[in-house]
Amino acid sequence: MDIAALIVAAGRGTRAGAGLPKQWRQVAGATVAARSVAAFRNHPHITRCLLVIHPDDRAQAKAIEGVELVHGGATRDASVRAGLEALAADAPDLVLIHDVARPMVSAGVIDGVIEALATAQGAAPALPVTDALWRGADGIVTGTVARDGLYRAQTPQGFHFAPILTAHRAHAGPAADDVEVARNAGLDVTITMGDEGNLKITTAGDFTRAERMIRQRANEQAKEQTMDIRIGNGFDVHAFEDGDHVILCGVRLAHDRKLKGHSDADVGMHALTDAIYGALAEGDIGQHFPPSDPKWKGADSHIFLRHAVDLAATRGYRLSNADVTLICEQPKIGPHADAMRAELARIMGIGVDRVSVKATTSERLGFTGRSEGIASLASATLIKD
């Protein structure tokens, strides 16, 4: 589908104070117009951008790449009409009409308008009015206005191209926005979700506010890009043999058999250790503590788990949370789960609220269902701050 963005930038912006028209002033290192164009030029569904400008501003506008230029009129609706007529020679399917003074429009707001146009004649973002509304005169409150059903309009306002072109051609007078033109022509307009960040720069103070918001957004994006989150999974199985206890997640439980293994056969701790190694792409326990090495015969499994946690720390990662599932018919895990959580948390040096230990059966199916052994699944999340 061919979707054009028509950005209206022919106004003089006198309320923004002396100097250049507001669309040609810089905010956080780029002009307002350049930022507005970029929001649409970089959007994956927008196929072309047209900037409607004042004839005196052509030199500034030519510095913006990836945008067509057309001269506007004396009023906003006249400028929009000029832009639509310019597009009509190679008419798009949809057109999104945007005020250049909203340089921080998000991809989500644009997406919402485009998605609504799949079934709607027109669509525009807005925010419900939440503040109390007054009428006033001479600095005195003279009355109140009910805010039910009131919205703060934003742009882009989107339409199927042919109907909005026809509506503008038939429109005789000025209009606050394109929704007014569309409704006067009998078109229904769907309200989509607006965004508090979709600020319209109107006064001189709005430049300071916009700069602060842009820098905050850039810092948040940089943080997201530098945060490294890794998730690993581990699985282990140990068979039963003659004995009188098992060790699970560091806790000794009386049982009529024990688990067979080169170390203490703590199947839960082994699965968790492998989950951490997996998140680091560092293989498994067998690579770090080979069962062929007699040094590790009968070793406590907390040695392996602590090694995995320390290895993560040397790489700059901290353990965010761990989740262990024990699969067996016997022994019963529930009465001991809190003790297991506490022991794992102690070994790993994290809060017990970040450790989960739970159990399930295999409904008497397979080797665990026949009580031939215990299996364990584990997941671990590592975060590099």
N, C-alpha and C positions, 0 to 999 in steps of 0.2 A: 504493500500500500504506500502511495506517495503522500507524505505528510510534510507540509511546509510550515515553518515558523515565520510569522510576520511580526517584527519587533518595531514598535512605534517610538521614534526618537527625534521627532521634529520640533518638540516644544522648546521653550526658552527657560523654563524652570526658575522663574523669578523669585519664588518663595524660598529657594535654597541660598539666597544671598548674592552678593556681588561676585563678579568674575565670570568664568566660562559657564555655559549652560551645564547643569548638573551631570548630564550624561557623558560629558567630556572631562570631568574632574576625576582625579585618581582616588581610589579607595583601596588600601592595602596593596599598593604597587601596580594597579591596573585601572583603566578607566571603567566607569560604571557601564558604558555601552559594551566594551570589550568583554566584561564579565557576563553580561546578559546574553550576548551572542554566543559565548563559549558554552553556556548552560545548554543551549539547544544544538549547537554544532557538534558537541561531543555526545549527544544523546543517540543511542543506537537506532531509534525509530524515526528520527527526523532526517528527511532526505535533502532538504534545502532550507536556507535561511535568507530572509530578505529584511533589510534594515531601511526603515522609512526615515529620512533625514531632512533637516532644513538645508536649503541650497547653500547657505553660508558655511555649513559644516562638512563639506565634501572632503576637504583635505584631511581632517581628523578621521573621518569614516573610512577613507581609503587605506588607512593603516591597519584596519581590522581584516584579517584573512578569512576566507571561506564564507563570505556574505555578499549577496547582491544588494545594490543600492538603488533607491528611488526617492525622488523628492516628494515631500508631503505637502499638506495644505495648512490653512490658517487655524483649523480646529482639529481636535483629535479624530473625530469621525471622518473629516475630510482626508486626513492622513491615512487612516485605515482604508478608506475607499481607494485612494491612490495606490496603496500597496496591493489591494485585491485586484485592481485592474491590471497591475503589472504582472501578477501571477496568472491572470486569466489566459494569457497567450499560450501557456503550457500548464493548464489547470491541475492542481494537485487534487487528491481525493479529500483530504482533510486539511484544515488550516488552524493553527494555534496562534492567537493574537495576544501579544504580550507587551506590557509597559516596560520600556527600557529601564525605568527607575526601580525595577525589582531585580537587582543583579544576583541575588542569592537564591533564586528559585531552585528547588531540588529536583532531582530525577524522579523522586517519588510523586511529587505534585504533578509533574508532566505526565508520568505514567497513568495517574488516576484519571486525568482528562482524556487521554487516548483510549483507555479501557472503557470509559463510559460511553464514548462515541460509537462503540460497537452496536449499541441499541438506542442511543439517544440522538435527538436532532442537534442538540448543543450541550455543552458541559463546561462548568467553570468552578474553580476552587473557592471555598469560603470558610470562614470560622464563625461559629455561633457567637453572638454578643453575650457576654457574661457579666459585664459591668452594669450597674444601675445607670439609667439614662434620665437626664434632666432637660427641661427647657429653662432658659434664663434670659434675662434682660437687664442691662446696666449692672452686671455683676451680682445679680440677685436671682436665686432659684425661683422660677415662676410656676413650675409644674414638673411632673414626672411622665415618662413614656414607658409603656410596657415593653419589655425586651423579648417577649415570647415570639418566636418565628423570625427574629431579626438576625442577619448575618453580615459579617464584614467581607466584602467582595475582594477577590484577588485575581491575578492573571497567572498563567495564560488562560484565555477563554477560547474553547475549541468548538469548531463547527464543521459540518460537511460543506465543502467549498461552494458549490453552486447555490444552495439556499442562502448562505450569508452574503454572497455577492449580490444576489437579487434583493435581499433585505436592505443592504447599504445603498444600492442604486435607487430604491424607492423611498429612502429615508430623507425627509425634508429639512429637519432641523438638527441642532446639536444633541448629543447624547452623552450621558455619564460614562457609558462603556458599551461594549458590543452586545452584552446581554440585553440592554435596553433596546438596541436596534433590532435584535433577533425577536424579542417578545412583541415589539410593535408590529413585526411581520407575521406574528402568529406562531412562531417557533417555540417549542418547549425547551427549557434549559435545565439540565440535571445539575444539582449541587454535588461537587466532589470535595474530598477532604483537603482543606487548606493547611498551611504550616505557619507557625509563629515566626519561623526563620525567614519566611518569604517577605521580608521587610520592603516597604516602598519608601525610597529616599525622597523626602519632600522638603524638609527644612535643613538648615546648616547643621543642626545638632544630630541629624540622622546619619551624617557621614561618620561621626565619631562612633555612634552605635553600630553602624554597619562594619566599620573597621574592626571593632572589638569582636563582633560575631564571626567575621571571616577568619580572624586569627585564631579564635577559639576552635572553630571548625577544623582549621588546618592542623592545630595541635592534636585534636582528637583523632584525625585521620592518620597523622604520623605515628601516634601511639598504637593504633590498630595495626599499622603496617609493620611496626617493629616488634610487637608482641608475638612470641613464638609459643604456640600451644601444641603439645604432643600427647597423643593417647596411645597406650599400649595394652595388649591383651596377653594373658597367660593361661595355659592349661596344663594340668598335671594329673597323673594317675599313679596310685600305689596299691599294690595288692596286700591282703592280709596274710599274716603268718602267725605261728604260735607266740603268745605273749600275754601280758596282763594290762597293757595300757596303750593309748595312742597319744601322740602330740599333734595338736591341730592349732595353727595360728599362735604357736608359742605356749599353749596351755595344755597341761597333762590331764588326760581324762582316763579314768579307770575303765577297762574294757576287757573282754575275754580273749582278745587277740591284739596284735600290734601290726603296724604297717611295715612292710618290707622295703628297705632302701639302703643305699650306701651310707647316707648320713642318718639323721634322726627321722627321715621320711615324713617331714611335716608338709603334707600335700598342699595345704592352703597357703603356707608361706612360700613354697616353691612356685606356685602359680603366680602369686603376687610379685615375687622377685623377677620372674620371667616377663611379667607385664611391664615392669620398669625398664628392664633391659630392652624390651621390644620398643618402647617409646623412644629410647635412645638409639635404636637400630644397632644394638650391641649384642645380638645373638641371644643365648640363653645360659642358664646356670652351668650346663655341661661344658660350655666353652671357657667359662671363667674358673670353674671348680670341677675338673674332669673326674668322673667316678673311677677312672683307672688309677688315680693318684691315692695311695693309701693314707695320705695326710688328712683326707677329708672323711675317712671312714668313721661313722658315728658322730660327725660334727653337728653342732647345734645350727639349725637353719637360720637363726638370727644373724649369723656371720654373713650368709649369702645376701640376706635382705639389706643389711646395713651397708654392704659393699655396693649394692645397686643404688641405694639412696645417695651414698657418698660420691659415686661416679657421676650421678646426675648433678650434684652440687658443683663438682669440678667443671662441668660443662655450662654452669650458670643457670641450671634449672632448679626449681623447688617443686616438691610434690604437693599438688593441690588437693587431691582426694584419691582414695583407694576403695575398691569394692571387691569383696571376695564372696564367692558362692561355693559352698561345700555340698557335694552330691553323694548321699549315702542313705541307707536304711537305719543303720546303727553306727556309732552311738548317737543319742539325741543331742543336737547342737544348741537348740534354743536356750536352755538354761545356762549355757556357758558363753553365749555370743558376746555379752557385754565385757566379760573378762578377756576374750580374744581381741575385741576392738581395742581395749585399753593396752594390751601387751603390744599389739602391732603399732599403735600410736606412739608408745614409749620407744620402741626400737627405731621407728622412722623419724621421731622428733617432730611430730605434728599433733594437732589437736584431735582428741578422740571423736569430735563431731565431724571430722573429715574422713573417718574410717567406717566402712560398712562391712559386717560379716553376717551372712544369712545362709540358710540351708534349704535344700529341697531333696526330694526323692526322685527316682526314675520310675515310680509306679511299679516297682518290682520287676522291671524289665532290664535286661542286660546284666553285665557283671556287677554293677552296683546294686541292682535289684535283687540279685542272688546273694548279696552280702559277701562278695568275693574281694571287695576293695572299696576305696574311696576315690572320687574324682573331684577336681576343683577347677573353677573358672575365676579369673580375676581381671580387673581393669584398673589402670592407673593413669592419672592425668598429670603431666608435667608442664610447668609454665616458666618461660624465661622472661623475667621482668625487664 
